[in-house]
C-alpha cells in the first residue's frame, strides 16, 4: 500500500496496534513495515508525493517471459514507467482497467533481492 506521508504513522499504528496484525521482522531500521494479512503480506510504503493512499498488488508468475507474452496477447500493456526496478530484478509493471498497479514477478524474487541488497 502506498501511503501519503501525512497519514503514514497513523496508518502503520492502525495495522500494528488497532487491528493487531502480526508484523514481519524487518531486516534493517529503514525497512518498510510489513504485516501478515492472511496468506498475503501487507507492505506499507511511505510516499511523500501522494495525497491519498493507493493499493498496489503483486502477481507471481512461474515464467516471467510467458506471463509478459500472455498479458501482451490479452491487450494488457506493460507500464514500466510506473517505478524504476533494480537492475536484474525479474519483474515488470502493469495496471488494471481501473488503474490498480500490479507488479508481475517470479516466486521468491523479492526475497532474493532483499538477501542480495538488504532492500525489500
LOTORKOL-883522 format. One record per residue: residue number from 1; chain; residue in three letters; x, y, z of N, C-alpha, C, O in turn. Coordinates in steps of 0.02 Angstrom, whole numbers, plus 50000, padded with zeros to 5 digits. Layout:
<node resi="NUM" chain="A" resn="ALA" n_east="X" n_north="Y" n_up="Z" ca_east="X" ca_north="Y" ca_up="Z" c_east="X" c_north="Y" c_up="Z" o_east="X" o_north="Y" o_up="Z"/>
...
//
This chain:
<node resi="1" chain="A" resn="UNK" n_east="50043" n_north="49943" n_up="50000" ca_east="50000" ca_north="50000" ca_up="50000" c_east="50045" c_north="50061" c_up="50000" o_east="50093" o_north="50065" o_up="50039"/>
<node resi="2" chain="A" resn="UNK" n_east="50031" n_north="50109" n_up="49957" ca_east="50068" ca_north="50172" ca_up="49954" c_east="50029" c_north="50223" c_up="49996" o_east="49970" o_north="50235" o_up="49983"/>
<node resi="3" chain="A" resn="UNK" n_east="50062" n_north="50252" n_up="50047" ca_east="50027" ca_north="50294" ca_up="50095" c_east="50058" c_north="50364" c_up="50096" o_east="50119" o_north="50370" o_up="50099"/>
<node resi="4" chain="A" resn="UNK" n_east="50017" n_north="50417" n_up="50092" ca_east="50043" ca_north="50484" ca_up="50096" c_east="50080" c_north="50495" c_up="50162" o_east="50062" o_north="50467" o_up="50214"/>
<node resi="5" chain="A" resn="UNK" n_east="50133" n_north="50535" n_up="50160" ca_east="50174" ca_north="50547" ca_up="50220" c_east="50133" c_north="50572" c_up="50279" o_east="50145" o_north="50552" o_up="50336"/>
<node resi="6" chain="A" resn="UNK" n_east="50083" n_north="50615" n_up="50266" ca_east="50044" ca_north="50644" ca_up="50321" c_east="49998" c_north="50593" c_up="50354" o_east="49971" o_north="50608" o_up="50408"/>
<node resi="7" chain="A" resn="UNK" n_east="49987" n_north="50535" n_up="50324" ca_east="49944" ca_north="50483" ca_up="50353" c_east="49983" c_north="50421" c_up="50373" o_east="49954" o_north="50373" o_up="50399"/>
<node resi="8" chain="A" resn="UNK" n_east="50048" n_north="50422" n_up="50362" ca_east="50088" ca_north="50361" ca_up="50369" c_east="50090" c_north="50333" c_up="50440" o_east="50072" o_north="50275" o_up="50450"/>
<node resi="9" chain="A" resn="UNK" n_east="50110" n_north="50372" n_up="50489" ca_east="50116" ca_north="50347" ca_up="50558" c_east="50050" c_north="50321" c_up="50585" o_east="50048" o_north="50269" o_up="50617"/>
<node resi="10" chain="A" resn="UNK" n_east="49996" n_north="50357" n_up="50572" ca_east="49930" ca_north="50335" ca_up="50595" c_east="49909" c_north="50270" c_up="50561" o_east="49877" o_north="50227" o_up="50592"/>
<node resi="11" chain="A" resn="UNK" n_east="49927" n_north="50262" n_up="50497" ca_east="49909" ca_north="50201" ca_up="50461" c_east="49948" c_north="50142" c_up="50486" o_east="49920" o_north="50088" o_up="50497"/>
<node resi="12" chain="A" resn="UNK" n_east="50013" n_north="50150" n_up="50496" ca_east="50054" ca_north="50096" ca_up="50524" c_east="50026" c_north="50076" c_up="50593" o_east="50019" o_north="50017" o_up="50608"/>
<node resi="13" chain="A" resn="UNK" n_east="50011" n_north="50126" n_up="50635" ca_east="49983" ca_north="50113" ca_up="50701" c_east="49916" c_north="50075" c_up="50696" o_east="49903" o_north="50031" o_up="50737"/>
<node resi="14" chain="A" resn="UNK" n_east="49875" n_north="50092" n_up="50647" ca_east="49811" ca_north="50059" ca_up="50637" c_east="49820" c_north="49984" c_up="50628" o_east="49786" o_north="49944" o_up="50661"/>
<node resi="15" chain="A" resn="UNK" n_east="49866" n_north="49964" n_up="50583" ca_east="49876" ca_north="49893" ca_up="50570" c_east="49913" c_north="49859" c_up="50628" o_east="49899" o_north="49801" o_up="50643"/>
<node resi="16" chain="A" resn="UNK" n_east="49960" n_north="49894" n_up="50659" ca_east="50000" ca_north="49865" ca_up="50713" c_east="49961" c_north="49862" c_up="50779" o_east="49958" o_north="49808" o_up="50809"/>
<node resi="17" chain="A" resn="UNK" n_east="49932" n_north="49917" n_up="50800" ca_east="49902" ca_north="49921" ca_up="50867" c_east="49826" c_north="49909" c_up="50868" o_east="49801" o_north="49874" o_up="50912"/>
<node resi="18" chain="A" resn="UNK" n_east="49791" n_north="49937" n_up="50820" ca_east="49718" ca_north="49932" ca_up="50822" c_east="49694" c_north="49865" c_up="50795" o_east="49655" o_north="49831" o_up="50828"/>
<node resi="19" chain="A" resn="UNK" n_east="49717" n_north="49845" n_up="50735" ca_east="49698" ca_north="49780" ca_up="50708" c_east="49740" c_north="49724" c_up="50737" o_east="49719" o_north="49666" o_up="50737"/>
<node resi="20" chain="A" resn="UNK" n_east="49799" n_north="49740" n_up="50763" ca_east="49842" ca_north="49690" ca_up="50794" c_east="49871" c_north="49639" c_up="50746" o_east="49883" o_north="49582" o_up="50765"/>
<node resi="21" chain="A" resn="UNK" n_east="49882" n_north="49659" n_up="50683" ca_east="49913" ca_north="49613" ca_up="50635" c_east="49984" c_north="49597" c_up="50657" o_east="50018" o_north="49639" o_up="50687"/>
<node resi="22" chain="A" resn="UNK" n_east="50006" n_north="49537" n_up="50642" ca_east="50074" ca_north="49516" ca_up="50658" c_east="50123" c_north="49549" c_up="50611" o_east="50118" o_north="49542" o_up="50550"/>
<node resi="23" chain="A" resn="UNK" n_east="50170" n_north="49586" n_up="50640" ca_east="50221" ca_north="49620" ca_up="50600" c_east="50277" c_north="49572" c_up="50582" o_east="50300" o_north="49535" o_up="50625"/>
<node resi="24" chain="A" resn="UNK" n_east="50298" n_north="49574" n_up="50520" ca_east="50354" ca_north="49534" ca_up="50497" c_east="50418" c_north="49570" c_up="50516" o_east="50426" o_north="49629" o_up="50503"/>
<node resi="25" chain="A" resn="UNK" n_east="50464" n_north="49534" n_up="50546" ca_east="50526" ca_north="49563" ca_up="50571" c_east="50564" c_north="49598" c_up="50514" o_east="50580" o_north="49566" o_up="50464"/>
<node resi="26" chain="A" resn="UNK" n_east="50580" n_north="49662" n_up="50522" ca_east="50618" ca_north="49698" ca_up="50470" c_east="50691" c_north="49675" c_up="50470" o_east="50717" o_north="49653" o_up="50521"/>
<node resi="27" chain="A" resn="UNK" n_east="50723" n_north="49682" n_up="50413" ca_east="50794" ca_north="49665" ca_up="50406" c_east="50838" c_north="49723" c_up="50429" o_east="50896" o_north="49712" o_up="50446"/>
<node resi="28" chain="A" resn="UNK" n_east="50812" n_north="49783" n_up="50429" ca_east="50851" ca_north="49841" ca_up="50448" c_east="50806" c_north="49897" c_up="50473" o_east="50745" o_north="49893" o_up="50465"/>
<node resi="29" chain="A" resn="UNK" n_east="50835" n_north="49950" n_up="50502" ca_east="50795" ca_north="50004" ca_up="50532" c_east="50754" c_north="50044" c_up="50481" o_east="50705" o_north="50076" o_up="50500"/>
<node resi="30" chain="A" resn="UNK" n_east="50774" n_north="50044" n_up="50418" ca_east="50739" ca_north="50084" ca_up="50368" c_east="50691" c_north="50042" c_up="50325" o_east="50663" o_north="50068" o_up="50277"/>
<node resi="31" chain="A" resn="UNK" n_east="50682" n_north="49978" n_up="50343" ca_east="50638" ca_north="49935" ca_up="50303" c_east="50565" c_north="49957" c_up="50310" o_east="50544" o_north="49981" o_up="50362"/>
<node resi="32" chain="A" resn="UNK" n_east="50528" n_north="49948" n_up="50256" ca_east="50457" ca_north="49961" ca_up="50255" c_east="50421" c_north="49913" c_up="50302" o_east="50435" o_north="49853" o_up="50301"/>
<node resi="33" chain="A" resn="UNK" n_east="50375" n_north="49938" n_up="50344" ca_east="50337" ca_north="49892" ca_up="50387" c_east="50296" c_north="49843" c_up="50344" o_east="50265" o_north="49863" o_up="50294"/>
<node resi="34" chain="A" resn="UNK" n_east="50297" n_north="49780" n_up="50364" ca_east="50258" ca_north="49728" ca_up="50330" c_east="50220" c_north="49689" c_up="50383" o_east="50245" o_north="49678" o_up="50438"/>
<node resi="35" chain="A" resn="UNK" n_east="50159" n_north="49669" n_up="50365" ca_east="50116" ca_north="49632" ca_up="50411" c_east="50088" c_north="49570" c_up="50378" o_east="50075" o_north="49570" o_up="50318"/>
<node resi="36" chain="A" resn="UNK" n_east="50079" n_north="49517" n_up="50418" ca_east="50044" ca_north="49458" ca_up="50393" c_east="49971" c_north="49478" c_up="50384" o_east="49941" o_north="49508" o_up="50429"/>
<node resi="37" chain="A" resn="UNK" n_east="49944" n_north="49461" n_up="50326" ca_east="49875" ca_north="49478" ca_up="50310" c_east="49844" c_north="49416" c_up="50279" o_east="49837" o_north="49411" o_up="50219"/>
<node resi="38" chain="A" resn="UNK" n_east="49825" n_north="49368" n_up="50323" ca_east="49803" ca_north="49302" ca_up="50299" c_east="49864" c_north="49268" c_up="50268" o_east="49917" o_north="49265" o_up="50299"/>
<node resi="39" chain="A" resn="UNK" n_east="49856" n_north="49243" n_up="50207" ca_east="49912" ca_north="49211" ca_up="50173" c_east="49949" c_north="49262" c_up="50129" o_east="49990" o_north="49242" o_up="50087"/>
<node resi="40" chain="A" resn="UNK" n_east="49935" n_north="49325" n_up="50138" ca_east="49967" ca_north="49380" ca_up="50100" c_east="50011" c_north="49421" c_up="50146" o_east="50011" o_north="49413" o_up="50207"/>
<node resi="41" chain="A" resn="UNK" n_east="50050" n_north="49466" n_up="50115" ca_east="50091" ca_north="49513" ca_up="50153" c_east="50069" c_north="49584" c_up="50135" o_east="50064" o_north="49601" o_up="50076"/>
<node resi="42" chain="A" resn="UNK" n_east="50055" n_north="49624" n_up="50186" ca_east="50036" ca_north="49693" ca_up="50177" c_east="50097" c_north="49737" c_up="50187" o_east="50125" o_north="49739" o_up="50242"/>
<node resi="43" chain="A" resn="UNK" n_east="50118" n_north="49772" n_up="50134" ca_east="50176" ca_north="49818" ca_up="50137" c_east="50149" c_north="49888" c_up="50144" o_east="50101" o_north="49907" o_up="50110"/>
<node resi="44" chain="A" resn="UNK" n_east="50180" n_north="49928" n_up="50187" ca_east="50158" ca_north="49997" ca_up="50197" c_east="50215" c_north="50044" c_up="50178" o_east="50262" o_north="50053" o_up="50217"/>
<node resi="45" chain="A" resn="UNK" n_east="50211" n_north="50072" n_up="50118" ca_east="50264" ca_north="50116" ca_up="50092" c_east="50246" c_north="50190" c_up="50103" o_east="50191" o_north="50211" o_up="50084"/>
<node resi="46" chain="A" resn="UNK" n_east="50291" n_north="50227" n_up="50133" ca_east="50282" ca_north="50300" ca_up="50142" c_east="50297" c_north="50335" c_up="50075" o_east="50351" o_north="50325" o_up="50047"/>
<node resi="47" chain="A" resn="UNK" n_east="50250" n_north="50375" n_up="50051" ca_east="50256" ca_north="50408" ca_up="49986" c_east="50242" c_north="50483" c_up="49995" o_east="50184" o_north="50503" o_up="49993"/>
<node resi="48" chain="A" resn="UNK" n_east="50294" n_north="50524" n_up="50003" ca_east="50285" ca_north="50595" ca_up="50015" c_east="50244" c_north="50632" c_up="49961" o_east="50211" o_north="50681" o_up="49977"/>
<node resi="49" chain="A" resn="UNK" n_east="50246" n_north="50610" n_up="49899" ca_east="50212" ca_north="50646" ca_up="49845" c_east="50138" c_north="50630" c_up="49836" o_east="50106" o_north="50659" o_up="49793"/>
<node resi="50" chain="A" resn="UNK" n_east="50111" n_north="50584" n_up="49875" ca_east="50041" ca_north="50565" ca_up="49867" c_east="49994" c_north="50606" c_up="49910" o_east="50013" o_north="50629" o_up="49964"/>
<node resi="51" chain="A" resn="UNK" n_east="49932" n_north="50616" n_up="49886" ca_east="49882" ca_north="50650" ca_up="49927" c_east="49833" c_north="50600" c_up="49957" o_east="49798" o_north="50617" o_up="50005"/>
<node resi="52" chain="A" resn="UNK" n_east="49829" n_north="50540" n_up="49929" ca_east="49786" ca_north="50488" ca_up="49957" c_east="49819" c_north="50420" c_up="49946" o_east="49861" o_north="50412" o_up="49902"/>
<node resi="53" chain="A" resn="UNK" n_east="49799" n_north="50371" n_up="49986" ca_east="49829" ca_north="50304" ca_up="49982" c_east="49813" c_north="50270" c_up="49916" o_east="49761" o_north="50283" o_up="49885"/>
<node resi="54" chain="A" resn="UNK" n_east="49858" n_north="50227" n_up="49895" ca_east="49849" ca_north="50186" ca_up="49835" c_east="49862" c_north="50113" c_up="49852" o_east="49904" o_north="50098" o_up="49894"/>
<node resi="55" chain="A" resn="UNK" n_east="49825" n_north="50069" n_up="49821" ca_east="49836" ca_north="49997" ca_up="49829" c_east="49874" c_north="49972" c_up="49769" o_east="49854" o_north="49984" o_up="49712"/>
<node resi="56" chain="A" resn="UNK" n_east="49930" n_north="49938" n_up="49781" ca_east="49969" ca_north="49906" ca_up="49728" c_east="49971" c_north="49833" c_up="49745" o_east="49978" o_north="49814" o_up="49803"/>
<node resi="57" chain="A" resn="UNK" n_east="49965" n_north="49790" n_up="49695" ca_east="49964" ca_north="49718" ca_up="49704" c_east="50023" c_north="49685" c_up="49670" o_east="50052" o_north="49712" o_up="49623"/>
<node resi="58" chain="A" resn="UNK" n_east="50040" n_north="49625" n_up="49694" ca_east="50094" ca_north="49586" ca_up="49663" c_east="50064" c_north="49522" c_up="49635" o_east="50026" o_north="49488" o_up="49669"/>
<node resi="59" chain="A" resn="UNK" n_east="50082" n_north="49506" n_up="49573" ca_east="50061" ca_north="49444" ca_up="49540" c_east="50124" c_north="49402" c_up="49531" o_east="50173" o_north="49425" o_up="49502"/>
<node resi="60" chain="A" resn="UNK" n_east="50121" n_north="49340" n_up="49555" ca_east="50178" ca_north="49294" ca_up="49549" c_east="50168" c_north="49251" c_up="49487" o_east="50116" o_north="49219" o_up="49479"/>
<node resi="61" chain="A" resn="UNK" n_east="50218" n_north="49250" n_up="49443" ca_east="50216" ca_north="49209" ca_up="49382" c_east="50275" c_north="49160" c_up="49383" o_east="50331" o_north="49180" o_up="49397"/>
<node resi="62" chain="A" resn="UNK" n_east="50261" n_north="49097" n_up="49369" ca_east="50315" ca_north="49047" ca_up="49369" c_east="50363" c_north="49058" c_up="49312" o_east="50422" o_north="49040" o_up="49317"/>
<node resi="63" chain="A" resn="UNK" n_east="50340" n_north="49088" n_up="49257" ca_east="50382" ca_north="49103" ca_up="49199" c_east="50368" c_north="49175" c_up="49178" o_east="50317" o_north="49189" o_up="49146"/>
<node resi="64" chain="A" resn="UNK" n_east="50412" n_north="49220" n_up="49195" ca_east="50402" ca_north="49292" ca_up="49184" c_east="50395" c_north="49309" c_up="49110" o_east="50356" o_north="49353" o_up="49093"/>
<node resi="65" chain="A" resn="UNK" n_east="50433" n_north="49276" n_up="49067" ca_east="50429" ca_north="49290" ca_up="48995" c_east="50362" c_north="49267" c_up="48966" o_east="50332" o_north="49303" o_up="48926"/>
<node resi="66" chain="A" resn="UNK" n_east="50339" n_north="49208" n_up="48987" ca_east="50274" ca_north="49184" ca_up="48964" c_east="50218" c_north="49229" c_up="48990" o_east="50170" o_north="49243" o_up="48954"/>
<node resi="67" chain="A" resn="UNK" n_east="50224" n_north="49251" n_up="49052" ca_east="50174" ca_north="49296" ca_up="49080" c_east="50171" c_north="49361" c_up="49040" o_east="50117" o_north="49386" o_up="49025"/>
<node resi="68" chain="A" resn="UNK" n_east="50229" n_north="49388" n_up="49024" ca_east="50231" ca_north="49450" ca_up="48985" c_east="50198" c_north="49441" c_up="48917" o_east="50159" o_north="49484" o_up="48896"/>
<node resi="69" chain="A" resn="UNK" n_east="50213" n_north="49386" n_up="48884" ca_east="50184" ca_north="49372" ca_up="48818" c_east="50108" c_north="49362" c_up="48823" o_east="50071" o_north="49388" o_up="48782"/>
<node resi="70" chain="A" resn="UNK" n_east="50086" n_north="49324" n_up="48873" ca_east="50014" ca_north="49312" ca_up="48883" c_east="49977" c_north="49378" c_up="48894" o_east="49925" o_north="49391" o_up="48862"/>
<node resi="71" chain="A" resn="UNK" n_east="50003" n_north="49420" n_up="48938" ca_east="49971" ca_north="49483" ca_up="48952" c_east="49969" c_north="49528" c_up="48890" o_east="49919" o_north="49562" o_up="48877"/>
<node resi="72" chain="A" resn="UNK" n_east="50023" n_north="49528" n_up="48851" ca_east="50025" ca_north="49566" ca_up="48789" c_east="49971" c_north="49542" c_up="48741" o_east="49937" o_north="49583" o_up="48710"/>
<node resi="73" chain="A" resn="UNK" n_east="49964" n_north="49476" n_up="48734" ca_east="49914" ca_north="49448" ca_up="48688" c_east="49843" c_north="49465" c_up="48711" o_east="49797" o_north="49469" o_up="48670"/>
<node resi="74" chain="A" resn="UNK" n_east="49834" n_north="49477" n_up="48776" ca_east="49768" ca_north="49495" ca_up="48802" c_east="49755" c_north="49571" c_up="48799" o_east="49704" o_north="49595" o_up="48822"/>
<node resi="75" chain="A" resn="UNK" n_east="49804" n_north="49608" n_up="48771" ca_east="49796" ca_north="49680" ca_up="48765" c_east="49817" c_north="49719" c_up="48826" o_east="49802" o_north="49779" o_up="48831"/>
<node resi="76" chain="A" resn="UNK" n_east="49850" n_north="49687" n_up="48872" ca_east="49874" ca_north="49720" ca_up="48933" c_east="49945" c_north="49746" c_up="48921" o_east="49991" o_north="49707" o_up="48911"/>
<node resi="77" chain="A" resn="UNK" n_east="49952" n_north="49811" n_up="48922" ca_east="50017" ca_north="49842" ca_up="48908" c_east="50060" c_north="49845" c_up="48971" o_east="50036" o_north="49858" o_up="49026"/>
<node resi="78" chain="A" resn="UNK" n_east="50125" n_north="49833" n_up="48961" ca_east="50172" ca_north="49843" ca_up="49016" c_east="50175" c_north="49917" c_up="49032" o_east="50167" o_north="49959" o_up="48988"/>
<node resi="79" chain="A" resn="UNK" n_east="50186" n_north="49932" n_up="49095" ca_east="50189" ca_north="50001" ca_up="49119" c_east="50254" c_north="50013" c_up="49156" o_east="50254" o_north="50034" o_up="49214"/>
<node resi="80" chain="A" resn="UNK" n_east="50309" n_north="49998" n_up="49123" ca_east="50375" ca_north="50001" ca_up="49156" c_east="50394" c_north="50072" c_up="49179" o_east="50442" o_north="50079" o_up="49217"/>
<node resi="81" chain="A" resn="UNK" n_east="50358" n_north="50123" n_up="49157" ca_east="50372" ca_north="50191" ca_up="49179" c_east="50346" c_north="50205" c_up="49249" o_east="50362" o_north="50257" o_up="49278"/>
<node resi="82" chain="A" resn="UNK" n_east="50306" n_north="50161" n_up="49277" ca_east="50274" ca_north="50173" ca_up="49342" c_east="50326" c_north="50186" c_up="49397" o_east="50321" o_north="50235" o_up="49434"/>
<node resi="83" chain="A" resn="UNK" n_east="50374" n_north="50142" n_up="49402" ca_east="50427" ca_north="50150" ca_up="49453" c_east="50487" c_north="50110" c_up="49430" o_east="50479" o_north="50052" o_up="49410"/>
<node resi="84" chain="A" resn="UNK" n_east="50547" n_north="50139" n_up="49433" ca_east="50606" ca_north="50101" ca_up="49412" c_east="50616" c_north="50039" c_up="49457" o_east="50605" o_north="50042" o_up="49517"/>
<node resi="85" chain="A" resn="UNK" n_east="50638" n_north="49985" n_up="49426" ca_east="50654" ca_north="49924" ca_up="49463" c_east="50730" c_north="49915" c_up="49461" o_east="50763" o_north="49935" o_up="49413"/>
<node resi="86" chain="A" resn="UNK" n_east="50758" n_north="49883" n_up="49512" ca_east="50830" ca_north="49873" ca_up="49513" c_east="50854" c_north="49832" c_up="49453" o_east="50818" o_north="49790" o_up="49428"/>
<node resi="87" chain="A" resn="UNK" n_east="50914" n_north="49846" n_up="49431" ca_east="50944" ca_north="49809" ca_up="49376" c_east="50945" c_north="49734" c_up="49393" o_east="50966" o_north="49715" o_up="49448"/>
<node resi="88" chain="A" resn="UNK" n_east="50923" n_north="49693" n_up="49347" ca_east="50923" ca_north="49621" ca_up="49357" c_east="50861" c_north="49595" c_up="49393" o_east="50854" o_north="49534" o_up="49401"/>
<node resi="89" chain="A" resn="UNK" n_east="50818" n_north="49639" n_up="49415" ca_east="50756" ca_north="49620" ca_up="49451" c_east="50708" c_north="49591" c_up="49400" o_east="50690" o_north="49625" o_up="49352"/>
<node resi="90" chain="A" resn="UNK" n_east="50687" n_north="49529" n_up="49409" ca_east="50644" ca_north="49495" ca_up="49361" c_east="50571" c_north="49512" c_up="49374" o_east="50534" o_north="49473" o_up="49406"/>
<node resi="91" chain="A" resn="UNK" n_east="50550" n_north="49569" n_up="49349" ca_east="50481" ca_north="49592" ca_up="49360" c_east="50464" c_north="49648" c_up="49311" o_east="50508" o_north="49676" o_up="49279"/>
<node resi="92" chain="A" resn="UNK" n_east="50400" n_north="49663" n_up="49307" ca_east="50377" ca_north="49720" ca_up="49267" c_east="50309" c_north="49743" c_up="49294" o_east="50277" o_north="49707" o_up="49332"/>
<node resi="93" chain="A" resn="UNK" n_east="50290" n_north="49803" n_up="49275" ca_east="50228" ca_north="49833" ca_up="49298" c_east="50173" c_north="49828" c_up="49246" o_east="50186" o_north="49831" o_up="49186"/>
<node resi="94" chain="A" resn="UNK" n_east="50111" n_north="49821" n_up="49269" ca_east="50051" ca_north="49827" ca_up="49228" c_east="49999" c_north="49864" c_up="49270" o_east="50009" o_north="49874" o_up="49330"/>
<node resi="95" chain="A" resn="UNK" n_east="49944" n_north="49885" n_up="49239" ca_east="49889" ca_north="49913" ca_up="49277" c_east="49824" c_north="49883" c_up="49251" o_east="49818" o_north="49867" o_up="49192"/>
<node resi="96" chain="A" resn="UNK" n_east="49776" n_north="49877" n_up="49296" ca_east="49710" ca_north="49850" ca_up="49278" c_east="49670" c_north="49905" c_up="49242" o_east="49691" o_north="49963" o_up="49242"/>
<node resi="97" chain="A" resn="UNK" n_east="49613" n_north="49887" n_up="49212" ca_east="49572" ca_north="49938" ca_up="49179" c_east="49550" c_north="49994" c_up="49227" o_east="49536" o_north="50050" o_up="49205"/>
<node resi="98" chain="A" resn="UNK" n_east="49546" n_north="49979" n_up="49293" ca_east="49527" ca_north="50031" ca_up="49341" c_east="49589" c_north="50062" c_up="49375" o_east="49583" o_north="50093" o_up="49428"/>
<node resi="99" chain="A" resn="UNK" n_east="49647" n_north="50052" n_up="49343" ca_east="49710" ca_north="50084" ca_up="49364" c_east="49739" c_north="50060" c_up="49430" o_east="49772" o_north="50098" o_up="49464"/>
<node resi="100" chain="A" resn="UNK" n_east="49727" n_north="49997" n_up="49448" ca_east="49762" ca_north="49967" ca_up="49505" c_east="49829" c_north="49942" c_up="49478" o_east="49831" o_north="49906" o_up="49429"/>
<node resi="101" chain="A" resn="UNK" n_east="49883" n_north="49962" n_up="49511" ca_east="49950" ca_north="49944" ca_up="49489" c_east="49966" c_north="49873" c_up="49513" o_east="49952" o_north="49854" o_up="49569"/>
<node resi="102" chain="A" resn="UNK" n_east="49997" n_north="49834" n_up="49468" ca_east="50018" ca_north="49765" ca_up="49484" c_east="50092" c_north="49757" c_up="49465" o_east="50113" o_north="49777" o_up="49411"/>
<node resi="103" chain="A" resn="UNK" n_east="50130" n_north="49728" n_up="49511" ca_east="50198" ca_north="49707" ca_up="49497" c_east="50196" c_north="49633" c_up="49479" o_east="50176" o_north="49593" o_up="49521"/>
<node resi="104" chain="A" resn="UNK" n_east="50216" n_north="49616" n_up="49419" ca_east="50219" ca_north="49546" ca_up="49398" c_east="50291" c_north="49523" c_up="49408" o_east="50337" o_north="49551" o_up="49380"/>
<node resi="105" chain="A" resn="UNK" n_east="50300" n_north="49471" n_up="49449" ca_east="50366" ca_north="49448" ca_up="49466" c_east="50367" c_north="49372" c_up="49472" o_east="50316" o_north="49339" o_up="49462"/>
<node resi="106" chain="A" resn="UNK" n_east="50425" n_north="49344" n_up="49487" ca_east="50433" ca_north="49272" ca_up="49493" c_east="50434" c_north="49252" c_up="49567" o_east="50448" o_north="49294" o_up="49610"/>
<node resi="107" chain="A" resn="UNK" n_east="50421" n_north="49188" n_up="49582" ca_east="50421" ca_north="49166" ca_up="49652" c_east="50488" c_north="49181" c_up="49685" o_east="50541" o_north="49165" o_up="49658"/>
<node resi="108" chain="A" resn="UNK" n_east="50486" n_north="49211" n_up="49744" ca_east="50546" ca_north="49224" ca_up="49782" c_east="50588" c_north="49282" c_up="49759" o_east="50640" o_north="49295" o_up="49789"/>
<node resi="109" chain="A" resn="UNK" n_east="50568" n_north="49318" n_up="49707" ca_east="50609" ca_north="49373" ca_up="49681" c_east="50622" c_north="49426" c_up="49734" o_east="50678" o_north="49449" o_up="49741"/>
<node resi="110" chain="A" resn="UNK" n_east="50571" n_north="49446" n_up="49771" ca_east="50582" ca_north="49498" ca_up="49821" c_east="50627" c_north="49472" c_up="49877" o_east="50669" o_north="49510" o_up="49902"/>
<node resi="111" chain="A" resn="UNK" n_east="50619" n_north="49410" n_up="49896" ca_east="50662" ca_north="49382" ca_up="49948" c_east="50734" c_north="49378" c_up="49924" o_east="50780" o_north="49395" o_up="49960"/>
<node resi="112" chain="A" resn="UNK" n_east="50743" n_north="49355" n_up="49862" ca_east="50811" ca_north="49351" ca_up="49834" c_east="50844" c_north="49419" c_up="49831" o_east="50902" o_north="49426" o_up="49849"/>
<node resi="113" chain="A" resn="UNK" n_east="50808" n_north="49470" n_up="49807" ca_east="50836" ca_north="49537" ca_up="49801" c_east="50853" c_north="49564" c_up="49870" o_east="50904" o_north="49597" o_up="49879"/>
<node resi="114" chain="A" resn="UNK" n_east="50811" n_north="49551" n_up="49919" ca_east="50823" ca_north="49575" ca_up="49986" c_east="50886" c_north="49544" c_up="50015" o_east="50925" o_north="49578" o_up="50048"/>
<node resi="115" chain="A" resn="UNK" n_east="50897" n_north="49481" n_up="50001" ca_east="50958" ca_north="49447" ca_up="50026" c_east="51019" c_north="49476" c_up="49992" o_east="51072" o_north="49481" o_up="50023"/>
<node resi="116" chain="A" resn="UNK" n_east="51013" n_north="49495" n_up="49928" ca_east="51070" ca_north="49522" ca_up="49891" c_east="51086" c_north="49593" c_up="49911" o_east="51145" o_north="49611" o_up="49916"/>
<node resi="117" chain="A" resn="UNK" n_east="51035" n_north="49634" n_up="49924" ca_east="51046" ca_north="49705" ca_up="49932" c_east="51028" c_north="49731" c_up="50001" o_east="51048" o_north="49787" o_up="50019"/>
<node resi="118" chain="A" resn="UNK" n_east="50991" n_north="49692" n_up="50040" ca_east="50966" ca_north="49716" ca_up="50103" c_east="50906" c_north="49761" c_up="50096" o_east="50882" o_north="49790" o_up="50145"/>
<node resi="119" chain="A" resn="UNK" n_east="50881" n_north="49768" n_up="50034" ca_east="50823" ca_north="49810" ca_up="50021" c_east="50763" c_north="49766" c_up="50004" o_east="50770" o_north="49718" o_up="49966"/>
<node resi="120" chain="A" resn="UNK" n_east="50706" n_north="49782" n_up="50033" ca_east="50645" ca_north="49746" ca_up="50017" c_east="50594" c_north="49793" c_up="49989" o_east="50539" o_north="49772" o_up="49972"/>
//
